[in-house]
Amino acid sequence: MSTDTFSTEIGDDLATGIVSAARTSLGDTLRSVVYFTPSALEILYLRQGLYDSMEEARPAKTQLVELERVGFAERPVRTAITDREDGSEIGPYEFTVRFHEDGFVVRVLQGDAGVLLTIDSMDVNAFEDAATAVRQLLRDA
């Protein structure tokens, strides 16, 4: 387990906007929203009934963030893939969806900030709406 700091510099307006965008797009299937940077994380939302407290959720959310921080290191590779001039480019990175047996983890990165959304099993079309809204909020921050 990491010795992560659990407090970020995220402002209340941005945090509220991110949770609102995720809840609007994903509804009651949304389990949690975690904002993270290369060195810190903050749980912005936990659906009632998943954990008894935020403190109880931290170890699981910290482990998830540790796995997804690799996205910051992957940036040069993703940029190289999107900037190809031989016609094989796939476009800029938007978001990552990890499929698990009982749900999904969506990672959205913008600069040195990221957001993880954990979601129950559902139709995957809503992911794009949620990721697009969160990315725009991070971009505007």
Sequence and secondary structure as in RCSB ss.txt:
>XXXX:A:sequence
MSTDTFSTEIGDDLATGIVSAARTSLGDTLRSVVYFTPSALEILYLRQGLYDSMEEARPAKTQLVELERVGFAER
PVRTAITDREDGSEIGPYEFTVRFHEDGFVVRVLQGDAGVLLTIDSMDVNAFEDAATAVRQLLRDA
>XXXX:A:secstr
    B      HHHHHHHHHHHHHHHGGGEEEEEEE SSBEEEEEE TTS SSHHHHHHHHHHHHHHHTHHHHHH
HHHHHHHT SSS        EEEEETTEEEEEEEETTEEEEEEEES  THHHHHHHHHHHHHHHH 
